[in-house]
Amino acid sequence: MLSGNMMVFWPYAWGLTFAARATGLGFNDFASFMLIGFVGACLSHRNLPGTGCVWNDIVDRKFDQQVERTKRRPVASGSVSVGGAVIFLLVHIVSLLSMIWTANPLPWNIGIVTIFPLAGIYPFCKRFIPYPQAWLGVAINTGSTMAWALVTGEIPKSAIILAAGAWMWTMWYDTIYASQDKQDDVKAGVKSSAVSFAAKIKAYLFFFGSSLMAALVSCGILNNQSILFYVISVVGGALHLAWQLYTIDVDSPKSCWKAFRANAFVFGGIVEAGLFLDYLTKGNILAY
C-alpha cells in the first residue's frame, strides 16, 4: 500500500541526507526531519488515503469508473460520497499545514505551493496534456528542495539538480505505472505518457533513467560525496534501473506493477543507502 507514498518520500529523504552531510547536521535532528518527511509523505499521496489520493479520487471518479483497475476505488464505486471525501481531504490538508506551521518561511512557501496549485491542478492535466506525468513530476518532487530549505534556509544549485533528476524519475516510474491502463485510458479519453509514447516507451525510459543518474552524479560532485555514494547510490541504482528496463514488459499490467513497486521499495532505498552511509561516515555524526 505504501508504494505511492514512498515515491513522495524518497526525493525528500535524498535531499535531506545530502543536506545533512553537507552541513554536519546532528543525527538526532536528522532523524527528526526524516520522520517528519515520512509522515508528510504518508499524509500527502496516493496509496494510503492521503491528500493526493483523495483529491484524485474526487476529480477522477468518472474516469475511474471506466478503468478496470480503478473502478473499485471508494468514490468511483460509491462506497464513499463526494461530500465525505471532501471532509476527509480537508482533515489531511490541515494536518499537512500543521506540520510545517513553525518552519522557516522558505519551506512553508514550498509546502503551500505544493499542496494547492501544484497538487491541486494535477488531476485536470489528464484531460488536456499529453504528458500529465510532467506536471506530476513537479508537484511530487518539491520535497527534495524543501529538505534543503528546512536544514539550511536555502536552496543550493545541487538541490535544483536533484529536483530535476527526481522529475526524470517520476517520468520513468509513472510512465511504467500508466502502462497498466493504456487500453482503458484510450477508451476513456485519459491522457498519459504511456499512451503518448506508444511503441517508443522503452526508448523514453532509457532517456529518463540516464538523465536521473547523471543528475545524481552532478549532485555528488557539487556536494563532495565520497566513493560510498558513487558505488552504492550511483552504480547500484544504475544497475537496478537497467534490470527494470531489461525485464519489464510494458504491455503486461503485472510486469508494470512489479517494476513500479521496485522503484518504491528497491531503487529509492538503494540511492538512500549510499547517501546515508556517506553521511554516517563523515565526521562524528552520532555524537550529536
C-alpha positions as CSV (number, residue, x, y, z in Angstrom):
1,M,0.0,0.0,0.0
2,L,2.9,2.4,0.6
3,S,4.3,2.4,-2.9
4,G,3.0,5.8,-4.0
5,N,3.8,7.4,-0.6
6,M,7.4,6.1,-0.9
7,M,7.7,7.9,-4.3
8,V,7.0,11.1,-2.4
9,F,9.3,10.3,0.5
10,W,12.5,9.3,-1.4
11,P,13.3,12.6,-3.0
12,Y,12.8,14.3,0.3
13,A,15.0,11.7,2.0
14,W,17.7,12.1,-0.6
15,G,17.7,15.9,-0.3
16,L,17.7,15.7,3.5
17,T,20.7,13.3,3.5
18,F,22.6,15.4,1.0
19,A,22.0,18.5,3.2
20,A,22.7,16.7,6.4
21,R,26.1,15.6,5.2
22,A,27.0,18.9,3.7
23,T,26.1,20.8,6.9
24,G,27.2,18.2,9.5
25,L,23.6,18.0,10.8
26,G,23.5,16.0,14.1
27,F,21.9,12.6,13.9
28,N,19.0,13.4,16.3
29,D,18.0,16.4,14.2
30,F,18.4,14.3,11.0
31,A,16.2,11.5,12.4
32,S,13.6,14.0,13.4
33,F,13.5,15.7,10.0
34,M,13.3,12.2,8.4
35,L,10.4,11.2,10.4
36,I,8.5,14.4,9.6
37,G,9.1,13.8,6.0
38,F,7.9,10.2,6.1
39,V,4.7,11.2,7.9
40,G,4.2,14.0,5.5
41,A,4.6,11.6,2.5
42,C,2.0,9.3,4.1
43,L,-0.5,12.1,4.5
44,S,0.1,13.6,1.1
45,H,-0.1,11.0,-1.6
46,R,-1.5,8.0,-3.3
47,N,-1.7,4.6,-1.8
48,L,-2.5,5.4,1.8
49,P,-5.6,7.6,1.9
50,G,-3.7,10.8,1.7
51,T,-4.4,14.2,0.3
52,G,-3.4,13.5,-3.3
53,C,-5.2,10.2,-3.3
54,V,-8.4,11.6,-2.0
55,W,-8.3,14.6,-4.4
56,N,-7.6,12.4,-7.3
57,D,-10.4,10.1,-6.4
58,I,-12.8,13.0,-6.2
59,V,-11.8,14.6,-9.5
60,D,-11.3,11.4,-11.5
61,R,-14.3,9.5,-10.2
62,K,-16.0,9.3,-13.6
63,F,-12.8,8.3,-15.4
64,D,-12.0,5.7,-12.7
65,Q,-15.4,4.1,-13.3
66,Q,-14.3,3.3,-16.9
67,V,-11.0,1.7,-16.0
68,E,-10.9,-1.9,-14.7
69,R,-8.1,-1.3,-12.2
70,T,-9.6,1.8,-10.6
71,K,-13.4,1.3,-10.8
72,R,-13.5,-0.1,-7.2
73,R,-11.9,3.0,-5.7
74,P,-14.1,4.3,-2.9
75,V,-15.5,7.4,-4.6
76,A,-15.8,5.8,-8.0
77,S,-17.6,2.8,-6.6
78,G,-20.0,4.9,-4.5
79,S,-18.8,3.4,-1.2
80,V,-17.7,6.9,-0.1
81,S,-19.7,10.0,-1.0
82,V,-18.1,13.1,-2.6
83,G,-19.0,15.1,0.4
84,G,-17.4,12.6,2.8
85,A,-14.3,12.6,0.7
86,V,-14.1,16.4,0.7
87,I,-14.3,16.4,4.6
88,F,-11.6,13.7,4.7
89,L,-9.5,15.8,2.3
90,L,-9.7,18.9,4.5
91,V,-8.6,17.0,7.5
92,H,-5.5,15.9,5.6
93,I,-4.7,19.4,4.4
94,V,-5.0,20.8,7.9
95,S,-2.7,18.1,9.2
96,L,-0.1,18.8,6.5
97,L,-0.1,22.5,7.1
98,S,0.3,22.0,10.9
99,M,3.5,20.0,10.2
100,I,5.2,23.0,8.5
101,W,3.5,25.7,10.6
102,T,6.6,26.5,12.6
103,A,9.1,26.1,9.7
104,N,11.1,29.0,8.4
105,P,9.4,30.9,5.5
106,L,11.1,29.1,2.6
107,P,9.8,25.5,3.4
108,W,6.4,27.0,4.4
109,N,6.1,28.7,1.0
110,I,7.2,25.5,-0.8
111,G,4.6,23.5,1.1
112,I,1.8,25.9,0.3
113,V,2.7,25.9,-3.4
114,T,2.9,22.1,-3.4
115,I,-0.4,21.5,-1.7
116,F,-2.5,23.9,-3.6
117,P,-1.6,24.9,-7.2
118,L,0.8,22.0,-8.0
119,A,-1.1,19.0,-6.5
120,G,-4.4,20.6,-7.0
121,I,-4.1,21.1,-10.7
122,Y,-2.6,17.6,-11.5
123,P,-5.8,15.6,-11.9
124,F,-7.0,18.0,-14.5
125,C,-3.9,17.6,-16.6
126,K,-5.0,14.1,-17.6
127,R,-7.8,15.8,-19.6
128,F,-5.7,18.3,-21.6
129,I,-2.0,17.5,-21.5
130,P,-0.5,14.5,-23.4
131,Y,2.1,14.1,-20.7
132,P,0.4,14.7,-17.3
133,Q,3.3,13.0,-15.6
134,A,5.4,16.0,-16.4
135,W,3.2,18.1,-14.1
136,L,3.1,15.3,-11.5
137,G,6.9,15.3,-11.6
138,V,7.0,19.0,-10.5
139,A,4.3,18.5,-7.8
140,I,5.6,15.3,-6.3
141,N,9.3,16.2,-6.0
142,T,9.3,19.5,-4.1
143,G,10.4,17.6,-1.1
144,S,13.9,17.5,-2.4
145,T,14.2,21.3,-2.2
146,M,12.1,21.5,1.0
147,A,14.6,19.3,2.8
148,W,17.4,21.6,2.0
149,A,15.3,24.6,3.0
150,L,14.4,23.0,6.3
151,V,18.1,22.4,7.1
152,T,19.8,25.5,5.7
153,G,17.0,28.0,4.8
154,E,18.4,28.0,1.3
155,I,18.0,26.0,-2.0
156,P,21.5,25.4,-3.5
157,K,22.2,24.5,-7.1
158,S,22.6,20.8,-6.2
159,A,19.0,20.8,-4.7
160,I,17.7,22.1,-8.0
161,I,19.6,19.5,-9.9
162,L,18.3,16.8,-7.6
163,A,14.8,18.0,-8.2
164,A,15.3,17.8,-11.9
165,G,16.7,14.3,-11.5
166,A,13.7,13.3,-9.4
167,W,11.4,14.7,-12.1
168,M,13.1,12.3,-14.6
169,W,12.5,9.5,-12.1
170,T,8.8,10.4,-11.9
171,M,8.6,10.3,-15.7
172,W,10.3,6.9,-15.5
173,Y,8.1,5.2,-12.9
174,D,4.8,6.9,-13.7
175,T,5.1,6.0,-17.4
176,I,5.5,2.5,-16.2
177,Y,2.5,2.9,-13.8
178,A,0.4,4.3,-16.6
179,S,1.2,1.5,-18.9
180,Q,-1.0,-0.8,-16.8
181,D,-4.1,1.1,-18.1
182,K,-3.2,2.1,-21.6
183,Q,-6.1,0.4,-23.3
184,D,-8.7,1.6,-20.8
185,D,-7.2,5.1,-20.9
186,V,-7.6,5.3,-24.7
187,K,-11.3,4.3,-24.4
188,A,-11.9,6.7,-21.5
189,G,-10.1,9.6,-23.2
190,V,-7.5,9.8,-20.4
191,K,-4.1,11.2,-21.5
192,S,-0.8,9.8,-20.2
193,S,2.8,9.5,-21.2
194,A,2.3,5.7,-21.7
195,V,-0.4,6.4,-24.4
196,S,1.6,9.3,-26.0
197,F,5.0,7.4,-26.1
198,A,3.2,4.3,-27.6
199,A,5.7,1.9,-29.0
200,K,8.7,4.0,-28.0
201,I,8.2,3.7,-24.3
202,K,11.4,1.9,-23.6
203,A,13.5,4.4,-25.6
204,Y,12.0,7.2,-23.5
205,L,12.6,5.2,-20.3
206,F,16.2,4.9,-21.2
207,F,16.5,8.7,-21.6
208,F,14.7,9.4,-18.3
209,G,16.8,6.8,-16.4
210,S,20.1,8.0,-17.9
211,S,19.2,11.6,-17.0
212,L,18.3,10.7,-13.5
213,M,21.7,9.0,-12.9
214,A,23.5,12.0,-14.5
215,A,21.7,14.3,-12.0
216,L,22.8,12.1,-9.1
217,V,26.4,12.2,-10.3
218,S,26.2,16.0,-10.6
219,C,24.8,16.3,-7.1
220,G,27.6,14.1,-5.8
221,I,30.2,16.3,-7.4
222,L,28.7,19.5,-6.1
223,N,28.4,18.1,-2.5
224,N,31.8,16.4,-2.5
225,Q,30.3,13.0,-1.8
226,S,32.6,10.1,-1.1
227,I,33.2,6.9,-3.0
228,L,30.4,5.2,-0.9
229,F,27.8,7.3,-2.7
230,Y,29.1,6.6,-6.1
231,V,29.4,2.8,-5.6
232,I,26.1,2.3,-3.8
233,S,23.8,5.0,-5.0
234,V,25.0,5.6,-8.5
235,V,26.4,2.3,-9.7
236,G,23.9,0.3,-7.6
237,G,21.0,2.5,-8.7
238,A,22.0,2.4,-12.4
239,L,22.2,-1.4,-12.3
240,H,18.8,-1.7,-10.8
241,L,17.3,0.6,-13.4
242,A,19.0,-1.4,-16.2
243,W,17.4,-4.5,-14.7
244,Q,14.0,-2.9,-14.8
245,L,14.4,-1.8,-18.4
246,Y,15.6,-5.2,-19.5
247,T,12.9,-7.2,-17.7
248,I,9.8,-5.1,-18.0
249,D,7.0,-5.9,-20.4
250,V,5.2,-2.6,-20.9
251,D,2.2,-4.4,-22.3
252,S,1.8,-6.6,-19.2
253,P,0.0,-4.9,-16.2
254,K,1.5,-7.4,-13.9
255,S,5.1,-6.7,-15.1
256,C,4.4,-2.9,-14.9
257,W,3.1,-3.1,-11.3
258,K,6.2,-5.2,-10.3
259,A,8.5,-2.6,-11.8
260,F,6.6,0.3,-10.2
261,R,6.9,-1.3,-6.8
262,A,10.6,-1.9,-7.3
263,N,11.1,1.8,-7.8
264,A,9.3,2.4,-4.5
265,F,10.9,-0.2,-2.3
266,V,14.2,-1.0,-4.0
267,F,15.6,1.8,-6.2
268,G,14.7,4.6,-3.8
269,G,16.3,2.6,-0.9
270,I,19.5,1.9,-2.9
271,V,20.1,5.6,-3.5
272,E,19.3,6.5,0.1
273,A,21.6,3.7,1.4
274,G,24.6,5.2,-0.3
275,L,23.7,8.7,0.9
276,F,23.1,7.6,4.5
277,L,26.3,5.6,4.8
278,D,28.2,8.5,3.3
279,Y,26.5,10.8,5.9
280,L,27.3,8.5,8.8
281,T,31.0,8.1,7.9
282,K,31.6,11.9,7.6
283,G,32.8,13.1,11.0
284,N,31.4,12.1,14.4
285,I,27.7,12.4,13.4
286,L,26.4,10.1,16.1
287,A,27.8,12.4,18.8
288,Y,25.2,15.0,18.2
